[in-house]
Amino acid sequence: MNNSESQLSIFALGGINEIGKNMYIIQSSDDIVIIDCGSKFPDESLLGIDLIIQDISFLQEHKEKIRALIVTHGHEDHIGGIPYFLKQLNVPIYATNLTLGLIEIKLKEHGLLRETRLFLIDEDSTIRLGTIKTTFFRTSHSIPDCLGIAFHTPQGTIVHTGDFKFDLTPVDNHAPDIHKMAEIGQNGVLLLLSESTNAERPGSTPSERLVGDHIEDAFRHAPRKVFISTFASNVHRVQQIVNAALKTNRRLVLLGRSMVNVVSVAMDRGYLEIPDGMLMETNEVRTMNPEKVVILCTGSQGEPMAALSRLASSNFRQVEVLPEDTVIFAASPIPGNERSVSRIIDNLFQLGAKVIYGSGNVTGMHVSGHACQEELKLMLTLMKPKYFIPIHGEYRMLRHHSLLAESVGVRKDNIFILNNGDVVDIVDQEAIHTRSIDAGNIFVDGFGIGDVGNIILRDRKLLSEDGMLVIVITISKSGNKIITGPDTISRGFVYGPGAEELIKEVNQSVSQTIKNSKDRNQRVLKQNIKSSIEKLLYSRTKRSPMILPIIIDI
Amino acid sequence: MNNSESQLSIFALGGINEIGKNMYIIQSSDDIVIIDCGSKFPDESLLGIDLIIQDISFLQEHKEKIRALIVTHGHEDHIGGIPYFLKQLNVPIYATNLTLGLIEIKLKEHGLLRETRLFLIDEDSTIRLGTIKTTFFRTSHSIPDCLGIAFHTPQGTIVHTGDFKFDLTPVDNHAPDIHKMAEIGQNGVLLLLSESTNAERPGSTPSERLVGDHIEDAFRHAPRKVFISTFASNVHRVQQIVNAALKTNRRLVLLGRSMVNVVSVAMDRGYLEIPDGMLMETNEVRTMNPEKVVILCTGSQGEPMAALSRLASSNFRQVEVLPEDTVIFAASPIPGNERSVSRIIDNLFQLGAKVIYGSGNVTGMHVSGHACQEELKLMLTLMKPKYFIPIHGEYRMLRHHSLLAESVGVRKDNIFILNNGDVVDIVDQEAIHTRSIDAGNIFVDGFGIGDVGNIILRDRKLLSEDGMLVIVITISKSGNKIITGPDTISRGFVYGPGAEELIKEVNQSVSQTIKNSKDRNQRVLKQNIKSSIEKLLYSRTKRSPMILPIIIDI
């Protein structure tokens, strides 16, 4: 690595070739700034894993250079890793008012609030982080109070968009600051990092405002109670639900821990207005005329422990879904969640509810928070960057985004489709990618951070598919006499009457193997037992359980 | 159950409230006819399960009454259970030419071909099954040679649609026989069973023919090799791919076992025409000009072992995806498969391929094989049934279908939304649902049919989440002295340096527990060890591995 004073480096520790665990790093000489610290939910192949976070060993090695963690907005894939990060590195955090509120909830849960340095910024802030002057611009997204960031370094300006769309008729009337973006672009942008979530989708994302009318309409036509489920953090959506309830003379109940938490932070900090007396307690629902009630709940993604899932399986004491009630999914299922969402919809139909579900394009009950192709081109056009790095997306999205960049005039050679850890170094205004640093997945499982690795996951997978057999045998130290056993215990493999016969056969085969083994070395004996039993079981059952021979020398 | 001669009963052993493992039963007096015998793929919660089939204990109890298994078409959810069924009940099978061909592949694999009685039927057949005269009508679907069935019983006519759409410009020019359907309806239909897959979708499903033009267009514009993936059983789609290849001067390679199998059956039986010299071997690809090659392969649903997945991970010896190659997904992902399909798309993009993917509505490369709402209404209108049972769908689909039936004049009280096993009995033209029979899921795992139950699945789930610990200890018969151990072996739980410390603590705690236990009964000792170690591990790791204490008395 070149240590010249004008060294500028940009890379991601998460968020490239994935949706989730965003973390981007700008290093200008000896000043490191971190952008976002998200978490990611594991897919079903990562058995037992609770959460995925970034490998921050690079940052730990250079901790004296870290000036700040700047958080663009309050979504989980941008703030979810913060408590785990802070347990390893105590770094000052800069974020807007609502974002700080959501971070504080997490810090409280992890007992980290007191020791953390939190700094409030807004779109007009200017902060100096060593050699990097940092300014901000307002964007719109599916959560209020989002920022894009301009890093003015000695080498030039780096812009990071955060997550955004161009909602020109936003619910809170705070439109994205296109003039400021134009000005930044006019002054020259050396490199743009822009999000790619919707880069596959043509056109523009509709305004959040359009959802409000559809919700009001549905409330008006609902003959009895209305349940509506959306992301708790979509405060503008929540505001529109509040407004629709007001207009249709319904009172509001909040169900689900994250809904209650976010609404309370958003109200406290002035992002959400709910008139006095409109909110009511869950146990008041029974006393109300059903046509006067809206229940706003979590669980639109089919999360099994969330409010909607419990309502659908009649597993909620104080409220129930009854025939003629209306249930609205004000969110499209995220890829991977379709099956669990469908199961809930089926259950709700079986309870006799009218269910409004499916793609937001069809129901009008949801719009995306991310820019589609025309908006991505607008951002690229406003910024006119010399270099471009598409971020925040899986590979095909990055690829589409890079084609969009080319189409508005960015030179093909100046576009870098990276992996997490790939470093773009800029020296004398010229960017190159020649090196990479460690940037893998760290698994959080229970209290453990990073202690679950491939061996454990491989074992869990083996165990999950065909279960296991423990074979215990005690042998005289001389090695010639079996004292107890073989005894075989199985879990997740076979069970019931047919199993006994098979286990008997296993035990006989083990005895035979021991008798036949000339080598009395434990390791060899175990290996012999394993391979003979593996063969036996596969030929009898076509299954391959994990086999654990235990030999005790007495 | 009423045993009067005029008893007529209808029920499902699979296919209601699910997509998969279709099996419907018509019983007229002492004659039982079975329609279809499908299998279903397990979702990710059914760890290690290969396949799900029907519980046929009712049929085993009444096997002397079974006259036939009639198979409507050759898809897995209609034929996949046949080998397992035949191992339990040897029943004559009636099906059309192509369907028989696909069934025979399965019977060969299971060594059942010789002993099975197979009967060829077509749309003009009339078969007498005891008191039931059975006729057929031609339908269109995403596989050729599909039939709907009319059962003319002493009580009246029962119609089963099979899977269908109304493709009025079919690729093979065999349009659905609307006139015959109209005639059946005109003569009076007592009860209709109609499929519900697309009952949520408005409008009509486009003709398969439209796909052909899009494929030809893509072939023409592809600068180098073309890979195209679709369901092997969609013979009309395969024919259109062949035609497009012909028109664009490309030769064809087949990749994937099921593609080779189905194409060979379809050619043998006259459902597919491939000109001589057009097919080539995989190893010839290297010798060809890339713009003269089409590779037709399996794996459009992201199946990890199928051809496309292996191509995407460069795991195929004789063919590889190279920059500028084109890869076409001629199939929409089935819900639940989105993530694996996306992973493959990303890999293909990384290899430099142009990938045509996404919903068939957008790409034009896929149309559904199932009737949408307007077509379902057409079927209901043609048949004018007195009673209606929506089948072949999850609950929300059945519900939508029943609303469609109401909208074209079926009386609400005459519509039965059932569960598998719910019986509709018809006596004197009046239908009632008052009873149910057993109709659960039977799991196939390796060679085992039905031997994997809830206990095994629960254990696999436990093992998959947090792994397990085996604790072995030998104690003197008197119970007072520990002779060896405690020794702890863990799998899928903790690993590496931190783990040793924890295991030491576990062993100490086990020794302590044994010392403190007054009761020397093995069961009590094991329970004490289990509960103390559970608490210890949860407090240290927030994980709950399965704990297996093994105590050996010497």
Chai-1 contact restraints between the chains, C-beta under 6 A:
chainA,res_idxA,chainB,res_idxB,connection_type,confidence,min_distance_angstrom,max_distance_angstrom,comment,restraint_id
A,E44,B,E44,contact,1.0,0.0,6.0,A-B,restraint_1
A,L47,B,S464,contact,1.0,0.0,6.0,A-B,restraint_2
A,G48,B,E465,contact,1.0,0.0,6.0,A-B,restraint_3
A,G48,B,D466,contact,1.0,0.0,6.0,A-B,restraint_4
A,P335,B,E338,contact,1.0,0.0,6.0,A-B,restraint_5
A,G336,B,R339,contact,1.0,0.0,6.0,A-B,restraint_6
A,E338,B,P335,contact,1.0,0.0,6.0,A-B,restraint_7
A,R339,B,G336,contact,1.0,0.0,6.0,A-B,restraint_8
A,I345,B,R396,contact,1.0,0.0,6.0,A-B,restraint_9
A,D346,B,E394,contact,1.0,0.0,6.0,A-B,restraint_10
A,D346,B,Y395,contact,1.0,0.0,6.0,A-B,restraint_11
A,D346,B,R396,contact,1.0,0.0,6.0,A-B,restraint_12
A,F349,B,Y395,contact,1.0,0.0,6.0,A-B,restraint_13
A,F349,B,R396,contact,1.0,0.0,6.0,A-B,restraint_14
A,F349,B,R399,contact,1.0,0.0,6.0,A-B,restraint_15
A,Q350,B,Y395,contact,1.0,0.0,6.0,A-B,restraint_16
A,E394,B,D346,contact,1.0,0.0,6.0,A-B,restraint_17
A,Y395,B,D346,contact,1.0,0.0,6.0,A-B,restraint_18
A,Y395,B,F349,contact,1.0,0.0,6.0,A-B,restraint_19
A,Y395,B,Q350,contact,1.0,0.0,6.0,A-B,restraint_20
A,R396,B,I345,contact,1.0,0.0,6.0,A-B,restraint_21
A,R396,B,D346,contact,1.0,0.0,6.0,A-B,restraint_22
A,R396,B,F349,contact,1.0,0.0,6.0,A-B,restraint_23
A,R399,B,F349,contact,1.0,0.0,6.0,A-B,restraint_24
A,G446,B,T541,contact,1.0,0.0,6.0,A-B,restraint_25
A,G446,B,K542,contact,1.0,0.0,6.0,A-B,restraint_26
A,G446,B,R543,contact,1.0,0.0,6.0,A-B,restraint_27
A,F447,B,T541,contact,1.0,0.0,6.0,A-B,restraint_28
A,F447,B,K542,contact,1.0,0.0,6.0,A-B,restraint_29
A,G448,B,T541,contact,1.0,0.0,6.0,A-B,restraint_30
A,D451,B,G498,contact,1.0,0.0,6.0,A-B,restraint_31
A,I455,B,Y495,contact,1.0,0.0,6.0,A-B,restraint_32
A,I456,B,G492,contact,1.0,0.0,6.0,A-B,restraint_33
A,I456,B,Y495,contact,1.0,0.0,6.0,A-B,restraint_34
A,D459,B,R491,contact,1.0,0.0,6.0,A-B,restraint_35
A,D459,B,G492,contact,1.0,0.0,6.0,A-B,restraint_36
A,R460,B,S464,contact,1.0,0.0,6.0,A-B,restraint_37
A,R460,B,G467,contact,1.0,0.0,6.0,A-B,restraint_38
A,R460,B,G492,contact,1.0,0.0,6.0,A-B,restraint_39
A,L463,B,L463,contact,1.0,0.0,6.0,A-B,restraint_40
A,L463,B,G492,contact,1.0,0.0,6.0,A-B,restraint_41
A,S464,B,L47,contact,1.0,0.0,6.0,A-B,restraint_42
A,S464,B,R460,contact,1.0,0.0,6.0,A-B,restraint_43
A,S464,B,S464,contact,1.0,0.0,6.0,A-B,restraint_44
A,E465,B,G48,contact,1.0,0.0,6.0,A-B,restraint_45
A,D466,B,G48,contact,1.0,0.0,6.0,A-B,restraint_46
A,G467,B,R460,contact,1.0,0.0,6.0,A-B,restraint_47
A,V470,B,V470,contact,1.0,0.0,6.0,A-B,restraint_48
A,V472,B,I550,contact,1.0,0.0,6.0,A-B,restraint_49
A,T474,B,I552,contact,1.0,0.0,6.0,A-B,restraint_50
A,T484,B,I552,contact,1.0,0.0,6.0,A-B,restraint_51
A,R491,B,D459,contact,1.0,0.0,6.0,A-B,restraint_52
A,G492,B,I456,contact,1.0,0.0,6.0,A-B,restraint_53
A,G492,B,D459,contact,1.0,0.0,6.0,A-B,restraint_54
A,G492,B,R460,contact,1.0,0.0,6.0,A-B,restraint_55
A,G492,B,L463,contact,1.0,0.0,6.0,A-B,restraint_56
A,Y495,B,I455,contact,1.0,0.0,6.0,A-B,restraint_57
A,Y495,B,I456,contact,1.0,0.0,6.0,A-B,restraint_58
A,G498,B,D451,contact,1.0,0.0,6.0,A-B,restraint_59
A,T541,B,G446,contact,1.0,0.0,6.0,A-B,restraint_60
A,T541,B,F447,contact,1.0,0.0,6.0,A-B,restraint_61
A,K542,B,G446,contact,1.0,0.0,6.0,A-B,restraint_62
A,K542,B,F447,contact,1.0,0.0,6.0,A-B,restraint_63
A,R543,B,G446,contact,1.0,0.0,6.0,A-B,restraint_64
A,I550,B,V472,contact,1.0,0.0,6.0,A-B,restraint_65
A,I552,B,T474,contact,1.0,0.0,6.0,A-B,restraint_66
A,I552,B,T484,contact,1.0,0.0,6.0,A-B,restraint_67
